């Protein structure tokens, strides 16, 4: 956001108010669209990172072995992008499942007799 503010020559707070305040509706709409596109770009990067196995192994005199630093870094890069894409476009990339109830719901409440207990025999 600070980079955008510098590019358009406006204070950071002004840009935030344009996004959330509604005074610059086209700016707000373009910003929302750009963030959604950014989420799709992150999803594409996730696939590229996951498919790139070029540095997954290290060759040594004892044979090939997994480069755990590289594979762990790749996992971190994927997880970071998944998290951020979920924040940018939660309806598309979020972890929450949205459940919608359609139709009527019927709840039946029945009264039951309380359980009778017998006193302890002494």
N, C-alpha and C positions, 0 to 999 in steps of 0.2 A: 504494500500500500504506500509506503514511503517513496518508493521509486516512481509510482504513478503520480503522486503528489508533486515530486520534483519535475517530472516530465511535463505536466500541465501547468506548472508554476503556481500551485495553490498549496495552502497549508494542509497538513495531514488531516486535521479535524474537519476541514471543509469537505475533503473527499469522503470521509466517513459519513458526514451529514448528507452528502449527495446520494450515497448508497442506501442509507436507512431513512432519510428524512422525506424522500419523495419529491423534493423541489426540482430535481433533475431526473425526471422519470426515464428518459431514454438512456442516460448514463447508468442508472440503477438496473435497467433491463439488460443493457449490454454487459454490465459487470456480472450479473447472474448467469447470463449465457456463457460468458468466458469461463466462469468457475465450473460450470457443468462440462464444458469442453475440456477443461484442465483435468477433470476427473476421468474422462474417457482416455485422455492422453496417458495418465498414470496407469490405467488398466492395460493399455498397450505396452507400456514399459515393463509392467509386471510379467507379461507373457515373454517379452524379449529376455529379461533377466532369467526367468525360469528355464527358457529354452537354451540359453548359452551355457554349454558345458565345457567350453574351451579351456578354462582354468581350474576345473574341478579336481584334477589330479596332478601330482608331482611325480616326476620320474627320478628315480635314484638307482644306485647300483643294486638295490634289493628289490627293484620292481616299482610299479606304480602304486601310489597310495593317495588317499583323499587329502586334498589341501583343505583342512578344516577351517582355517582362517578365511579362505575364499568362500567356501560354501556357507559358513555362518554369516559372513558379510552379505552374501546374496540373499540369504533368508531375512536378514535385518532390512535390506533395501526393499524387498518385497513386502514385508510386514508394515514398514513405514508408509509405503505407497498405498497399500490396502486401507490402512487407518485413515490416511488423509483423503483418499477418494471417497471413503464412507462419510467423512465430514462434509465434503464438498457437495456430494449428491447422495444423501442418505436413502432416498427412495429407490435408488438404483443400486448403489454399492454398499449400503448400510447392513449391519449384522442383524438388526431387528426385523422380525417378521411381522407384517401388519396383518391382523386378522379382522375380517369384517363380518358382522352378524347380519344376515339377511333373513327376513321372515319373522315369524312370531316365536317367542320363547314361552314355554309353559313351566311354571314352577309349582310343584305340589308339596304342600306342607301338611304332614299328618301328625296328629297328637298320639302319643303312645302312653300307656300307663307307666308310671314310675316303677322301677324294679323294687319288689318287696324283699327286704332282707330279714332274716330271722336273727333274733338276738343270740349271742354266743352262749353255748351251754356251759355251765360252770360245774 
